[in-house]
Amino acid sequence: SSLPVIFAGIKTAMTLALIGAIVAEFVGATEGMGVLIKTFNFQLQVAEGFAVIVALAIIGLILYGITELIEHKLVFWRGH
């Protein structure tokens, strides 16, 4: 009966972990999508920076969808 609450925590943690990874790349990484955003920002390449942000949003939605699918398979007694 605690699985719905556990999955709510997993979905929240997964999206915040993605944001945390990008912020960590802003601060101390030499490569990655956060570095791309920072580089494009400094070079005033708005379209490229926005494309990276859209790609990150799509990755976040895919991760959330996968978690939602797993929750739907495991918590079958709860009506969605």
Backbone hydrogen bonds, N-H to C=O, Kabsch-Sander energy under -0.5 kcal/mol:
donor,donor_aa,acceptor,acceptor_aa,energy
6,I,2,S,-2.2
7,F,3,L,-2.7
8,A,4,P,-1.7
9,G,5,V,-2.0
10,I,6,I,-2.2
11,K,7,F,-2.5
12,T,8,A,-2.0
13,A,9,G,-2.8
14,M,10,I,-2.5
15,T,11,K,-1.7
16,L,12,T,-2.1
17,A,13,A,-2.3
18,L,14,M,-1.6
19,I,15,T,-1.7
20,G,16,L,-2.5
21,A,17,A,-2.2
22,I,18,L,-1.7
23,V,19,I,-2.3
24,A,20,G,-2.3
25,E,21,A,-1.7
26,F,22,I,-1.7
27,V,23,V,-1.5
28,G,24,A,-2.5
29,A,25,E,-1.2
36,L,32,G,-1.8
37,I,33,M,-2.2
38,K,34,G,-2.2
39,T,35,V,-2.8
40,F,36,L,-2.9
41,N,37,I,-2.1
42,F,38,K,-2.2
43,Q,39,T,-1.9
44,L,41,N,-1.0
45,Q,40,F,-2.6
46,V,44,L,-1.1
49,G,45,Q,-2.0
50,F,46,V,-2.7
51,A,47,A,-1.9
52,V,48,E,-1.9
53,I,49,G,-2.0
54,V,50,F,-2.5
55,A,51,A,-2.3
56,L,52,V,-2.3
57,A,53,I,-2.1
58,I,54,V,-2.3
59,I,55,A,-2.3
60,G,56,L,-2.4
61,L,57,A,-2.4
62,I,58,I,-2.4
63,L,59,I,-2.5
64,Y,60,G,-2.4
65,G,61,L,-2.6
66,I,62,I,-2.5
67,T,63,L,-2.1
68,E,64,Y,-2.5
69,L,65,G,-2.5
70,I,66,I,-2.4
71,E,67,T,-2.5
72,H,68,E,-2.4
73,K,69,L,-1.9
74,L,70,I,-2.4
75,V,71,E,-3.1
76,F,74,L,-0.8
78,R,75,V,-0.9
79,G,77,W,-0.5
